[in-house]
């Protein structure tokens, strides 16, 4: 049997193709198989778009993987096992597989599920991750906003409709980044007003990409319909 290939998790940044690391670029060039999350409706993820810029697709196997968008644990487990086996087929042939992901592979990433599934099913597979620029770091750069300085504390919080939990996050940190905030934006804005923090917030959607939009005035956002890739930074100081 040939040597088992290595599974690479490559963070390619939040949207700007130039925010890819030299190491991720090198591994994209070297890996014969490029795996990426594939959207069912056909539109390309940022990770897919960025990977395409840096490889000769005719020389690679571009392996699109569809991941289930459901909370049904049985469906998730079944679909993930199938997806892991698709990648394993290439690794078993001795081919390295570079799995590209937006942001960082160890931060709320699809790659985390791939890594865990592969470790469970095929523990002999070497797994290497390459860090990438996360969206909240891209937002801090875009806003020219220091996220933390000195002894300041920062919280990275998935936004939910639990108002009291969101309040506690704001009370407990000098800076809070609310991820995927669009679905609860009216509630978060109401909470910020109540706490006197509405003028301390900034929002970005698809940050650093060609489709980026930013807001620093919460009044402009009260009726806005924002996409999934939207975050908010609240810095109290």
GUFIZA-349518 format. One line per field, with one value per residue: residue in one letter; x, y, z of N, C-alpha, C in turn. Coordinates in pm, 1 decimal. Layout:
BEGIN
rest (A/...)
nc1 (X/...)
nc2 (Y/...)
nc3 (Z/...)
cac1 (X/...)
cac2 (Y/...)
cac3 (Z/...)
cc1 (X/...)
cc2 (Y/...)
cc3 (Z/...)
***
This chain:
BEGIN
rest (X/X/X/X/X/X/X/X/X/X/X/X/X/X/X/X/X/X/X/X/X/X/X/X/X/X/X/X/X/X/X/X/X/X/X/X/X/X/X/X/X/X/X/X/X/X/X/X/X/X/X/X/X/X/X/X/X/X/X/X/X/X/X/X/X/X/X/X/X/X/X/X/X/X/X/X/X/X/X/X/X/X/X/X/X/X/X/X/X/X/X/X/X/X/X/X/X/X/X/X/X/X/X/X/X/X/X/X/X/X/X/X/X/X/X/X/X/X/X/X/X/X/X/X/X/X/X/X/X/X/X/X/X/X/X/X/X/X/X/X/X/X/X/X/X/X/X/X/X/X/X/X/X/X/X/X/X/X/X/X/X/X/X/X/X/X/X/X/X/X/X/X/X/X/X/X/X/X/X/X/X/X/X/X/X/X/X/X/X/X/X/X/X/X/X/X/X/X/X/X/X/X/X/X/X/X/X/X/X/X/X/X/X/X/X/X/X/X/X/X/X/X/X/X/X/X/X/X/X/X/X/X/X/X/X/X/X)
nc1 (84.5/50.0/206.3/13.8/-162.8/-132.7/-362.9/-440.0/-543.9/-628.2/-633.2/-767.4/-826.4/-1058.1/-1178.0/-1046.6/-827.5/-553.9/-487.2/-400.4/-170.1/187.0/264.1/21.8/-27.2/190.9/133.3/-107.5/-13.9/139.9/-24.6/-206.7/-480.5/-747.5/-968.9/-1288.6/-1558.1/-1868.2/-2134.4/-2479.8/-2640.2/-2478.8/-2327.5/-2004.4/-1799.1/-1598.0/-1357.7/-1329.8/-1320.1/-1084.0/-891.2/-897.2/-767.5/-501.3/-407.9/-340.3/-610.1/-647.4/-448.2/-503.9/-713.4/-1017.7/-1205.6/-1517.9/-1711.4/-2015.9/-2181.8/-2406.6/-2679.7/-2824.4/-2977.2/-3029.5/-2909.6/-2867.4/-2876.1/-2665.3/-2445.4/-2442.4/-2403.5/-2162.7/-1986.2/-1986.0/-1870.8/-1616.6/-1516.7/-1501.7/-1288.4/-1094.4/-1056.1/-887.1/-665.9/-584.2/-475.5/-233.4/-226.6/-188.5/-425.2/-554.8/-755.5/-949.2/-1049.6/-1256.6/-1136.3/-992.3/-876.1/-917.0/-1112.5/-1435.2/-1487.8/-1561.3/-1369.7/-1297.2/-1488.2/-1433.8/-1170.8/-1208.4/-1376.6/-1209.7/-996.5/-1126.9/-1222.3/-1002.9/-735.7/-469.6/-407.0/-203.2/-246.9/-240.0/-260.3/-295.7/-278.2/-510.1/-625.3/-877.3/-1225.3/-1296.2/-1055.4/-997.8/-1203.8/-1132.9/-903.5/-1014.4/-1177.4/-986.1/-955.3/-842.0/-858.5/-791.5/-596.0/-317.1/-431.9/-687.5/-989.9/-1129.5/-1418.1/-1529.3/-1815.9/-2075.2/-2361.0/-2679.7/-3034.8/-3061.2/-3105.8/-3016.8/-2780.2/-2629.1/-2616.2/-2465.2/-2223.9/-2144.9/-2123.8/-1912.1/-1676.9/-1422.4/-1417.7/-1637.2/-1694.8/-1950.8/-2044.1/-2194.2/-2425.2/-2648.7/-2901.0/-3011.9/-3004.4/-3181.5/-3251.4/-3000.2/-2918.0/-3116.9/-3048.8/-2793.1/-2858.4/-3004.6/-2803.3/-2644.9/-2451.6/-2470.2/-2331.2/-2085.1/-2046.6/-1967.7/-2034.8/-1977.8/-2014.5/-1927.3/-1651.3/-1351.7/-1376.2/-1466.1/-1729.8/-1776.4/-1942.7/-1984.2/-2087.2/-2113.7/-2296.9/-2560.0/-2824.4/-2868.8/-2890.7/-3118.6/-3332.9/-3213.4/-3138.9/-2925.7/-2659.5/-2550.0/-2274.3/-2197.5/-2070.1/-2036.5/-1859.7/-1807.9/-1671.0/-1604.8/-1436.2)
nc2 (-120.6/223.4/511.5/689.5/986.3/1331.9/1525.5/1852.1/2141.4/2443.4/2775.8/3045.2/3307.1/3591.3/3684.0/3870.8/3796.8/3840.5/3800.6/3549.4/3314.7/3271.3/3007.9/2862.9/2915.6/2782.7/2515.0/2480.0/2489.4/2259.3/2040.9/1773.6/1744.5/1958.7/2034.8/2166.2/2345.5/2303.8/2483.3/2408.4/2545.6/2633.8/2872.4/3010.4/2962.5/3189.9/3066.8/2876.2/3045.6/3187.5/2984.1/2902.4/3108.7/3067.6/2826.7/2599.5/2483.4/2279.5/2108.3/2000.8/1806.6/1930.1/1916.3/1930.5/1949.9/1877.9/1995.8/1909.3/2119.7/2117.7/2041.7/1792.0/1521.2/1255.8/1265.9/1444.0/1295.2/1074.5/1197.1/1330.1/1119.2/1003.0/1209.2/1227.5/980.1/1017.2/1196.5/1039.4/839.7/960.6/1022.2/767.0/679.2/790.2/1056.5/1397.4/1608.2/1925.2/2105.1/2378.8/2659.8/2930.8/3209.9/3090.2/2756.2/2639.9/2776.5/2800.1/2643.5/2457.0/2269.7/2165.1/1968.4/1791.2/1715.1/1590.0/1378.0/1238.3/1169.1/992.4/788.6/719.8/710.1/699.5/893.9/1168.6/1494.0/1833.4/2170.3/2504.3/2825.8/3097.6/3430.4/3545.8/3649.2/3843.2/3962.9/4072.1/4259.4/4427.6/4541.9/4668.9/4861.0/5003.9/4953.8/4885.8/4572.6/4473.7/4589.8/4616.9/4516.2/4462.8/4280.4/4049.0/3921.0/3660.5/3597.6/3387.8/3517.1/3504.0/3458.8/3485.7/3713.2/3789.3/3645.4/3765.8/4020.2/3972.8/3901.1/4144.2/4296.5/4172.3/4198.9/4405.0/4443.6/4312.9/4073.4/3997.7/3723.0/3620.6/3784.8/3879.9/3751.2/3813.3/4082.2/4316.9/4277.1/4284.0/4546.5/4687.0/4608.8/4721.9/4994.7/5014.9/4970.3/5186.1/5174.0/5199.9/5372.2/5264.8/5057.7/4868.6/4736.6/4476.4/4320.0/4039.1/4094.9/4246.2/4143.5/4175.5/4235.1/4363.0/4539.0/4805.6/4941.6/5206.5/5348.1/5275.2/5337.6/5322.4/5058.2/4945.9/4862.8/4707.8/4428.8/4184.8/3968.7/3626.5/3621.8/3823.7/4040.0/4197.5/4446.1/4552.7/4794.8/4903.5/5084.7)
nc3 (0.0/-78.0/67.9/305.7/229.1/335.6/522.3/486.0/655.3/545.7/624.0/453.4/490.7/536.4/301.3/128.6/-125.7/-102.2/158.0/218.7/356.9/304.2/349.0/324.2/56.6/-63.8/1.5/-130.3/-389.3/-394.8/-330.9/-474.1/-464.5/-410.7/-171.9/-96.6/65.8/-82.9/-216.9/-234.6/-413.2/-610.3/-610.0/-537.8/-254.0/-52.3/10.8/-194.3/-420.2/-366.8/-361.3/-627.0/-753.7/-711.0/-805.9/-1078.2/-1221.2/-1401.5/-1343.5/-1103.5/-880.4/-819.9/-551.4/-464.2/-175.8/-28.5/248.6/507.4/593.7/858.1/1176.1/1255.1/1413.7/1332.0/1052.5/1009.9/1111.1/936.8/682.4/723.0/767.7/514.4/366.7/481.6/400.1/125.1/104.1/225.2/34.1/-154.0/5.5/78.5/-153.6/-145.2/-194.6/-112.6/46.9/30.6/225.5/196.1/383.2/486.8/675.5/970.0/1018.5/1269.9/1399.1/1453.1/1220.4/920.5/872.5/1119.6/1179.1/972.7/1039.6/1292.5/1219.5/1043.9/1213.0/1380.6/1207.1/1047.7/1190.1/1120.6/939.4/868.2/993.7/926.6/1013.3/892.0/1005.2/955.7/863.0/1063.5/1043.8/1235.8/1292.3/1045.7/1042.5/1256.5/1149.4/928.7/1052.7/1182.7/1455.6/1768.0/1913.8/2164.5/2433.0/2647.0/2959.0/2879.9/2818.1/2585.1/2424.8/2216.0/2066.9/1963.7/1824.7/1974.7/2043.6/2311.7/2527.0/2785.3/2812.7/2614.1/2719.6/2951.0/2833.8/2724.5/2955.0/3080.3/2937.8/2787.1/2517.1/2275.2/2027.8/1822.4/1650.9/1338.5/1348.1/1221.4/1229.1/1473.8/1495.8/1544.6/1816.4/1942.1/1884.1/2023.4/2283.0/2304.8/2296.3/2531.1/2715.0/2676.0/2474.8/2204.5/2036.2/2035.5/1869.2/1573.5/1251.6/1017.8/704.0/511.5/531.9/418.1/164.2/-188.7/-177.0/54.7/318.8/547.5/862.9/1091.2/1220.3/1409.8/1366.2/1097.1/1057.1/1161.5/1007.1/824.6/612.3/657.9/545.5/613.3/678.4/876.3/1120.6/1444.9/1619.8/1941.7/2132.0/2441.9/2566.5)
cac1 (0.0/126.5/202.5/-109.3/-144.8/-157.0/-477.5/-407.2/-650.7/-567.1/-711.0/-734.3/-867.0/-1200.6/-1235.3/-945.1/-735.3/-415.4/-465.7/-354.9/-30.0/283.2/261.3/-99.5/-4.3/283.5/66.1/-202.9/62.9/196.8/-124.2/-275.9/-625.8/-795.0/-1105.8/-1351.1/-1702.1/-1943.5/-2271.7/-2575.5/-2702.2/-2383.9/-2239.8/-1876.7/-1756.5/-1473.6/-1245.1/-1320.6/-1276.2/-943.7/-809.0/-891.1/-674.1/-362.6/-370.6/-380.7/-714.8/-632.0/-346.3/-549.5/-850.7/-1093.6/-1300.8/-1623.6/-1777.6/-2140.3/-2202.2/-2549.0/-2723.0/-2934.4/-2941.9/-3063.9/-2782.0/-2852.9/-2841.0/-2530.7/-2346.8/-2436.8/-2346.4/-2022.6/-1909.5/-1970.6/-1777.1/-1484.2/-1472.3/-1465.2/-1152.6/-1006.5/-1023.1/-770.0/-553.0/-541.4/-395.0/-106.8/-236.7/-217.4/-549.1/-559.4/-893.6/-945.2/-1160.0/-1253.4/-1085.6/-892.5/-932.5/-945.5/-1203.3/-1570.9/-1463.6/-1603.8/-1256.6/-1295.6/-1568.1/-1358.0/-1057.4/-1256.6/-1425.9/-1095.7/-923.3/-1204.3/-1234.2/-872.8/-639.2/-334.5/-388.4/-140.7/-328.7/-163.6/-340.5/-223.3/-367.0/-548.5/-680.9/-1020.4/-1306.6/-1294.9/-928.9/-1017.4/-1290.0/-1054.3/-817.7/-1100.6/-1226.3/-874.0/-1003.5/-768.8/-952.0/-751.3/-468.3/-283.4/-504.7/-826.4/-1040.2/-1213.7/-1501.6/-1575.0/-1944.6/-2177.8/-2481.7/-2802.3/-3148.3/-3060.4/-3073.0/-2940.1/-2644.9/-2560.0/-2590.2/-2353.5/-2101.7/-2107.8/-2084.6/-1794.1/-1559.6/-1397.8/-1454.9/-1710.8/-1722.5/-2066.0/-2037.2/-2321.1/-2517.0/-2761.2/-3029.5/-3065.4/-2955.8/-3269.0/-3240.9/-2868.5/-2919.5/-3199.6/-2970.1/-2687.1/-2920.8/-3040.1/-2680.1/-2569.7/-2335.1/-2501.7/-2229.7/-1957.9/-2053.2/-1945.6/-2080.1/-1924.1/-2059.3/-1832.6/-1540.0/-1230.4/-1405.2/-1513.5/-1870.0/-1778.8/-2020.3/-1959.5/-2172.2/-2074.1/-2414.9/-2659.2/-2955.4/-2878.1/-2902.5/-3238.5/-3420.7/-3130.2/-3138.4/-2785.5/-2630.8/-2500.3/-2136.6/-2200.2/-2027.5/-2040.1/-1758.1/-1846.5/-1556.9/-1660.5/-1341.3)
cac2 (0.0/347.3/595.8/767.8/1129.2/1423.6/1615.4/1987.9/2239.7/2572.1/2898.0/3135.9/3442.9/3622.9/3726.3/3932.9/3691.0/3870.2/3769.0/3411.6/3309.4/3209.5/2863.1/2809.7/2923.7/2675.4/2385.5/2474.8/2457.9/2125.0/1935.0/1735.2/1751.9/2075.7/2013.7/2291.0/2335.9/2335.9/2523.7/2332.9/2629.7/2658.6/2987.4/2968.9/3020.8/3266.4/2973.2/2820.5/3153.2/3220.1/2870.6/2902.2/3211.3/3032.5/2695.2/2563.6/2385.2/2166.0/2019.9/1958.6/1759.6/2023.4/1826.1/2002.9/1869.4/1937.5/1969.1/1922.6/2234.5/2067.9/2011.2/1652.0/1455.4/1133.2/1307.6/1501.1/1189.1/995.1/1276.9/1357.7/996.5/989.4/1311.6/1184.8/868.2/1072.5/1250.7/926.5/769.5/1027.4/1006.8/627.4/665.4/858.3/1196.3/1500.1/1682.9/2057.0/2147.4/2523.7/2710.6/3073.9/3241.0/3001.5/2621.2/2598.5/2874.8/2784.5/2608.9/2326.8/2176.6/2100.3/1846.6/1700.8/1664.5/1496.1/1259.0/1165.4/1112.6/879.9/680.1/683.8/780.3/696.3/1007.2/1288.6/1614.9/1956.5/2290.1/2629.2/2931.4/3202.2/3553.5/3533.0/3764.8/3950.2/4034.4/4154.8/4371.1/4520.8/4614.6/4756.5/4971.3/5061.8/4946.0/4788.8/4484.2/4461.4/4653.2/4605.0/4411.5/4455.5/4146.8/4042.6/3802.5/3625.5/3539.7/3363.3/3590.6/3425.1/3538.0/3486.8/3852.9/3801.8/3595.6/3868.9/4128.6/3932.0/3908.2/4285.1/4344.5/4101.2/4218.3/4539.8/4436.4/4192.2/4049.0/3910.9/3656.8/3581.4/3868.0/3928.8/3690.2/3871.4/4220.8/4412.1/4257.3/4331.1/4693.6/4729.7/4587.9/4823.0/5122.5/5005.3/4975.2/5306.3/5133.9/5199.2/5446.5/5193.8/4937.4/4874.0/4612.5/4448.9/4198.2/3993.1/4186.8/4242.4/4092.0/4276.3/4262.8/4416.1/4655.8/4837.3/5042.5/5251.3/5415.1/5168.5/5378.6/5278.0/4912.6/4898.1/4794.6/4641.9/4282.8/4153.0/3829.8/3535.3/3653.6/3956.7/4044.6/4326.5/4469.2/4653.0/4826.8/4995.2/5188.6)
cac3 (0.0/-84.1/186.3/319.3/209.5/447.9/514.0/529.0/672.9/511.2/638.5/343.2/522.9/537.5/173.1/44.2/-167.8/-64.8/298.9/231.5/401.6/212.6/372.3/262.4/-87.9/-102.0/12.2/-241.3/-509.2/-385.7/-309.7/-597.3/-445.5/-336.4/-125.2/-53.1/89.2/-203.7/-190.8/-316.0/-516.2/-718.2/-588.5/-481.2/-127.2/-62.2/12.1/-329.2/-509.9/-339.1/-403.9/-773.5/-800.3/-683.0/-859.5/-1213.7/-1194.6/-1492.3/-1287.0/-971.1/-863.7/-737.4/-487.7/-394.1/-74.2/19.3/390.1/540.2/673.8/939.8/1314.6/1278.0/1443.1/1252.5/916.1/1015.7/1128.3/813.9/574.6/752.4/744.1/369.6/321.0/526.9/316.1/-6.1/119.1/255.8/-90.7/-213.3/97.6/73.6/-275.2/-122.7/-237.0/-12.7/23.0/94.5/250.0/217.3/462.8/514.4/808.1/1029.2/1025.3/1406.6/1459.0/1398.8/1080.7/869.9/879.6/1251.0/1167.2/886.5/1116.6/1394.2/1151.5/990.1/1326.5/1432.6/1109.5/990.7/1276.4/1064.0/848.5/924.6/976.4/949.8/990.2/868.6/1051.2/861.6/920.3/1092.2/1004.5/1335.9/1275.8/927.5/1080.2/1337.6/1056.3/846.2/1136.1/1256.4/1593.0/1850.0/1983.5/2304.2/2463.0/2789.1/3031.8/2834.6/2787.2/2466.2/2411.5/2081.5/2107.1/1861.5/1862.5/1987.0/2090.0/2458.1/2557.0/2909.4/2787.0/2536.6/2814.2/3036.5/2753.2/2714.7/3087.8/3129.4/2852.4/2736.6/2375.4/2237.8/1886.9/1801.6/1520.9/1275.9/1426.7/1140.2/1263.3/1597.8/1497.1/1614.9/1961.0/1986.9/1879.2/2136.6/2403.8/2306.1/2334.0/2673.2/2793.7/2640.8/2396.1/2061.4/1961.1/2051.0/1786.9/1428.8/1189.2/884.7/638.2/409.7/554.8/333.5/29.9/-283.9/-143.7/191.5/359.1/688.3/924.1/1224.7/1275.7/1430.0/1315.2/958.2/1054.1/1229.1/912.1/724.1/604.6/634.6/516.7/716.1/716.0/935.9/1261.4/1513.1/1722.2/2043.0/2219.8/2539.6/2605.2)
cc1 (87.6/113.1/75.1/-77.5/-174.2/-280.4/-436.4/-534.6/-591.2/-665.3/-669.9/-788.7/-1014.2/-1259.7/-1136.4/-842.3/-591.0/-385.8/-432.9/-208.1/57.6/279.4/138.1/-86.4/84.2/214.2/-43.9/-131.4/105.8/92.1/-196.8/-427.1/-658.6/-940.3/-1161.6/-1499.4/-1777.5/-2086.9/-2366.3/-2629.0/-2604.3/-2292.8/-2114.5/-1850.2/-1630.5/-1354.1/-1222.3/-1266.2/-1127.7/-852.5/-791.7/-789.6/-528.7/-320.4/-410.1/-482.5/-703.5/-531.7/-387.1/-683.7/-919.6/-1212.6/-1401.8/-1699.9/-1900.4/-2162.4/-2346.8/-2576.4/-2847.6/-2884.4/-2976.0/-2935.1/-2760.1/-2811.7/-2698.6/-2424.6/-2330.2/-2366.2/-2197.8/-1935.2/-1884.8/-1866.1/-1633.7/-1430.1/-1433.9/-1321.8/-1053.6/-964.9/-899.0/-647.0/-496.9/-457.6/-259.0/-107.7/-261.9/-343.6/-542.1/-704.4/-891.1/-1069.9/-1145.1/-1202.1/-976.0/-952.4/-968.7/-1045.1/-1339.0/-1568.6/-1521.0/-1492.0/-1250.3/-1371.2/-1495.7/-1243.6/-1102.1/-1304.2/-1312.9/-1016.1/-994.2/-1202.3/-1099.3/-761.5/-496.6/-305.9/-316.6/-227.5/-246.5/-255.4/-250.7/-315.8/-393.8/-603.3/-830.6/-1094.9/-1301.2/-1163.6/-933.6/-1101.4/-1214.1/-963.9/-899.7/-1146.6/-1112.2/-904.4/-922.6/-867.1/-919.0/-613.4/-442.0/-355.1/-650.3/-863.3/-1136.7/-1293.6/-1542.5/-1700.8/-2033.9/-2308.1/-2602.7/-2914.7/-3162.2/-3011.7/-2985.2/-2797.7/-2564.3/-2525.9/-2469.4/-2220.9/-2051.9/-2059.8/-1947.3/-1666.5/-1545.8/-1437.0/-1529.3/-1725.8/-1839.4/-2057.9/-2176.8/-2437.9/-2645.2/-2896.0/-3091.5/-3030.7/-3049.6/-3258.7/-3107.7/-2864.0/-3001.6/-3121.5/-2859.0/-2742.2/-2950.9/-2917.4/-2594.3/-2447.6/-2357.8/-2395.9/-2092.0/-1948.1/-2024.0/-1979.4/-2016.7/-1985.5/-1964.1/-1704.4/-1417.1/-1256.1/-1449.1/-1659.1/-1885.5/-1871.0/-1996.3/-2054.8/-2114.7/-2187.9/-2526.4/-2797.5/-2976.3/-2907.6/-3036.5/-3334.7/-3341.7/-3146.9/-2998.1/-2766.7/-2569.2/-2362.4/-2126.4/-2156.5/-2035.0/-1927.9/-1807.0/-1726.9/-1599.6/-1568.3/-1319.9)
cc2 (125.1/424.4/679.1/915.8/1208.0/1508.4/1750.3/2070.3/2377.9/2686.8/2996.2/3277.1/3468.7/3665.7/3788.4/3826.5/3715.2/3838.9/3621.6/3411.7/3244.8/3057.1/2800.1/2810.5/2808.4/2539.2/2369.5/2433.5/2310.7/2014.2/1901.1/1744.2/1873.8/2051.2/2145.1/2267.5/2385.6/2370.1/2451.7/2415.5/2672.5/2777.9/2941.6/3039.0/3103.5/3173.3/2913.9/2925.5/3183.1/3107.8/2870.1/3001.1/3164.6/2896.0/2685.6/2450.1/2262.4/2063.4/1963.6/1886.3/1855.8/1946.7/1905.8/1910.8/1942.9/1897.5/1997.8/2043.4/2192.8/2046.5/1866.9/1571.4/1330.6/1165.6/1361.6/1392.6/1107.6/1070.5/1304.4/1235.3/976.6/1087.2/1276.6/1073.7/915.1/1125.8/1137.5/851.1/829.9/1008.1/865.2/597.7/733.3/1004.6/1287.2/1574.6/1814.0/2101.1/2296.4/2568.8/2860.4/3096.5/3146.1/2862.2/2574.4/2690.5/2867.9/2743.9/2471.7/2224.0/2103.9/1967.7/1743.3/1636.0/1560.0/1365.9/1173.2/1099.3/989.1/761.0/630.0/755.4/781.6/815.5/1122.0/1411.6/1736.4/2075.0/2412.4/2744.2/3035.5/3323.6/3535.2/3662.4/3876.9/4027.7/4122.7/4276.8/4474.4/4605.3/4714.0/4879.3/5051.2/5066.6/4842.2/4702.8/4472.6/4521.5/4638.6/4487.6/4399.4/4313.1/4152.4/3912.5/3783.2/3542.1/3512.7/3428.9/3497.2/3515.9/3536.3/3623.9/3866.2/3750.5/3698.6/3988.8/4095.1/3938.2/4051.7/4340.5/4290.4/4128.2/4365.1/4550.9/4306.0/4188.9/3952.6/3854.3/3619.7/3653.5/3902.5/3877.9/3747.4/4019.9/4318.1/4399.0/4310.1/4483.8/4749.2/4718.2/4691.7/4960.0/5125.4/5022.2/5098.3/5279.9/5142.5/5271.0/5381.0/5073.3/4967.1/4736.6/4599.2/4320.7/4166.8/4077.0/4147.0/4192.5/4206.5/4314.4/4322.4/4536.2/4678.4/4946.4/5078.7/5327.4/5311.4/5207.4/5333.4/5128.3/4860.0/4826.3/4718.5/4490.3/4239.5/4003.4/3756.0/3576.3/3797.4/3949.0/4187.0/4332.2/4579.9/4674.6/4937.0/5111.6/5294.8)
cc3 (0.0/46.4/188.8/303.2/335.7/420.3/571.2/544.7/654.2/533.4/530.7/365.7/503.8/403.5/77.2/4.8/-125.7/82.1/322.0/274.4/294.5/226.5/307.1/110.9/-135.2/-100.8/-92.0/-369.3/-510.2/-383.6/-439.3/-588.4/-360.5/-300.5/-72.1/-25.8/-34.7/-167.2/-286.8/-432.4/-625.1/-699.1/-514.0/-348.7/-150.6/-68.8/-126.5/-426.3/-492.2/-387.2/-555.0/-827.4/-796.2/-734.7/-1006.6/-1201.1/-1284.5/-1438.7/-1150.8/-981.7/-768.4/-680.6/-405.9/-300.7/-22.6/164.5/428.6/628.0/751.2/1081.4/1351.2/1294.1/1358.6/1110.0/912.6/1022.8/1000.5/702.4/598.4/730.1/594.9/316.7/360.6/437.3/175.6/-2.4/145.0/129.6/-155.9/-125.2/91.8/-50.5/-261.7/-162.0/-116.7/-52.7/100.9/104.2/282.4/292.4/482.8/656.6/850.9/1047.9/1166.1/1476.7/1389.6/1251.3/1045.6/882.8/1013.6/1245.1/1080.0/963.4/1218.1/1330.0/1098.3/1102.5/1381.3/1337.1/1060.6/1068.2/1222.7/972.6/919.7/893.5/1016.7/922.2/975.9/907.4/943.4/935.0/939.8/1062.1/1107.2/1332.7/1151.5/958.8/1162.9/1250.1/975.1/923.4/1199.8/1405.6/1670.5/1929.3/2131.4/2321.8/2612.1/2853.4/2988.4/2796.5/2669.5/2467.2/2266.2/2100.0/1985.4/1906.0/1865.8/2035.4/2242.1/2505.3/2681.3/2891.9/2709.3/2626.6/2901.8/2961.8/2743.6/2849.3/3129.5/3051.3/2811.8/2589.3/2352.2/2086.4/1880.1/1660.3/1471.2/1343.0/1352.3/1188.4/1390.7/1608.1/1569.0/1767.3/2013.7/1987.3/1994.5/2267.2/2415.4/2347.6/2483.5/2762.3/2762.3/2556.8/2245.7/1978.2/1970.9/1957.7/1640.7/1371.6/1051.7/831.6/523.1/412.4/472.6/192.0/-61.4/-257.0/-4.3/205.8/507.5/734.5/1061.3/1293.3/1286.5/1379.3/1171.9/947.3/1104.1/1135.2/804.3/729.7/562.8/615.0/634.1/767.0/767.2/1080.8/1312.7/1615.0/1813.9/2134.1/2314.3/2573.2/2499.7)
***
